[in-house]
Amino acid sequence: MNKISLYEISAGLRTLFDEIASNEGEITPEQEQSLAIAQQDLESKGVNYALVIKECDASVTAIDTEIERLTKLKSKPQNLSKKLKEKIGDAMKEFGVEKIESDIIKLSFRKSKETVIEDESVLPDSCFETKRTVSKTKVKEGIESGEIKVGAFIRENKSLQIK
């Protein structure tokens, strides 16, 4: 089986089209046969590419499903750990115990600071970070209405569908 690359198919077709154009659009029987073979090669290659693409997409879906399953599985021990820490911490606070030590493990409280915001409206502007984000929906509406003429445009794309 002669394996021809997609690049070679495209290059051959370009050369063939150039020959036909230089012959004022007249197609010889040899060129017609070459066109049929090139199209057949392209279709065969396209089918093979599509099968590999579908296989890759199926792998991605399977991996996403497994990630979702593992994330759910991970949350159970995480939640249990959090609840147990809260319970032992509350009990230690209730009895005024700062530290529990044994040969294999140590429990103790560590001091930390947390900033608590009670009312954002009274804070000075210097406390806020501003991020400008562009709404593509609003830009599109502005272009379509004629309000926006520079700085953005609408491009029509083609997306390959494999079914």
Residue pairs with C-beta under 8 A, 6 or more apart in sequence:
4 41
4 45
6 42
6 45
6 49
9 38
9 41
9 42
9 45
12 34
12 38
13 35
13 38
13 42
16 31
16 34
16 35
16 38
19 31
20 26
20 27
20 31
27 35
50 162
53 162
54 162
57 162
88 107
89 109
91 97
92 98
92 100
92 107
92 109
98 108
98 109
99 106
99 107
99 108
99 109
100 106
100 107
100 108
101 107
117 123
139 148
139 152
140 154
142 148
142 152
143 152
143 153
143 154
144 154
